Amino acid sequence: MKNPNITLLNTEILSDNWYTLNKVTYSVLKKDGTTETQSREAYDRGNGAVILLYNTDSNTVILTRQFRLPTYINGNSTGMLIEACAGLLDNDNPEDCIKRETEEETGYKISKVEKIFEAYMSPGSVTEILYFFITEYSNEMKINDGGGLAEEGENIEVLELSFEESLKMIDIGEIKDAKTIMLLQHLRIKGIL
């Protein structure tokens, strides 16, 4: 059900170079009965999925490391970020997307995933909903080296870390990616590892 207090008045595309940046003008019916017109920019990059692979026998997780320009611009001296495997849905459903991305990025072929929740990651400026998954992995599931797709400009390093080491990396600031922190904390809270 749409919010009856919000009326979209105009949407102007400011950029559609990589994804779409819109300027949206809308009116808001306030609690005092007055109406106010506001404009905001919203970046639409589509929805995505993220997964944390874990192994209960070895007490390890699979993460990735890659260059992220926005972090480099905002003070990350190397631009490298440690993350859980993730990708945009494109035209897939979240489960099919994350299975494909897992194989491309990490080299593990997974068949079963568990959706744990979905969340808006930056709701003040980005439209994306991210679907969060976990799955257990084993060495037998490794079918290639991973690393991402060259045609997509991906240059991804695959990391297998102990769960305790990954938690310490959050504490000392080596892992700063929100989706990854959320997934690692989920495993901790649920007592999975």
Residue pairs with C-beta under 8 A, 6 or more apart in sequence:
4 29
5 28
5 29
5 30
6 26
6 27
6 28
6 29
7 26
7 27
8 24
8 25
8 26
9 25
9 26
9 27
9 37
10 24
10 25
11 22
11 23
11 24
11 25
12 22
12 23
12 24
12 25
13 20
13 21
13 22
14 21
14 22
14 23
14 41
15 21
18 45
19 43
19 44
19 45
19 46
20 43
20 44
20 45
21 41
21 42
21 43
21 44
22 41
22 42
22 43
22 44
23 39
23 40
23 41
24 39
24 40
24 41
24 42
25 37
25 38
25 39
26 37
26 38
26 39
26 40
27 35
27 36
27 37
27 38
28 35
28 36
28 37
28 38
29 35
30 36
41 125
42 125
42 126
42 127
43 125
43 126
43 127
44 126
44 127
44 128
45 88
45 126
45 127
45 128
46 88
46 89
46 90
46 128
47 88
47 89
47 94
47 128
47 129
47 130
47 131
48 86
48 87
48 88
48 89
48 97
48 128
48 129
48 130
48 131
49 86
49 87
49 89
49 94
49 95
49 97
49 98
49 101
49 130
49 131
49 132
49 133
50 84
50 85
50 86
50 98
50 130
50 131
50 132
50 133
50 179
50 180
50 183
51 84
51 85
51 86
51 98
51 101
51 102
51 110
51 113
51 132
51 133
51 134
51 135
51 183
52 61
52 62
52 63
52 84
52 85
52 133
52 134
52 180
52 183
52 184
52 186
52 187
53 61
53 62
53 85
53 102
53 106
53 108
53 110
53 134
53 135
53 136
53 137
54 60
54 61
54 62
54 134
54 135
54 136
54 137
54 163
54 187
54 192
54 193
55 61
55 136
55 137
55 138
56 136
56 192
56 193
57 138
58 162
59 162
59 163
59 164
59 193
60 160
60 161
60 162
60 163
61 160
61 161
61 162
61 163
61 166
61 184
61 187
61 193
62 85
62 106
62 108
62 137
62 158
62 159
62 160
63 82
63 83
63 84
63 85
63 159
63 161
63 166
63 175
63 180
64 82
64 83
64 84
64 85
64 105
64 106
64 146
64 156
64 157
64 158
64 159
65 80
65 81
65 82
65 83
65 156
65 157
65 159
66 80
66 81
66 83
66 148
66 154
66 155
66 156
66 157
67 78
67 79
67 80
67 81
67 155
68 76
68 79
68 80
68 81
69 79
71 79
71 81
71 176
72 78
72 79
76 176
81 176
81 177
82 159
82 169
82 174
82 175
82 177
82 180
83 177
83 179
83 180
84 177
84 179
84 180
84 183
85 98
85 101
85 102
85 105
85 106
86 98
86 101
86 130
86 179
87 97
87 98
87 100
87 101
87 104
87 105
88 97
89 97
89 131
90 97
92 100
94 115
94 131
94 133
95 113
95 115
95 133
98 113
98 131
98 133
99 110
99 111
99 113
102 108
102 109
102 110
103 109
103 110
103 143
103 144
103 146
104 146
104 148
104 149
104 154
105 146
105 147
105 148
105 154
105 156
105 158
106 146
106 158
107 142
107 143
107 144
107 145
107 146
107 147
107 158
108 137
108 141
108 142
108 143
108 146
109 141
109 143
110 135
110 137
110 141
112 135
113 133
113 134
113 135
114 133
114 134
114 135
115 131
115 132
115 133
116 132
116 133
116 134
116 186
117 132
118 129
118 130
118 131
118 132
119 129
119 130
119 132
119 182
120 126
120 128
120 129
120 130
121 128
121 130
121 178
121 179
122 128
130 179
132 179
132 182
132 183
132 186
134 183
134 186
134 187
134 192
145 158
146 156
146 158
147 154
147 155
147 156
147 157
147 158
148 154
148 155
148 156
161 169
163 184
163 187
163 193
166 175
166 184
167 184
167 188
169 175
170 181
170 184
175 181
175 184
186 192
187 193
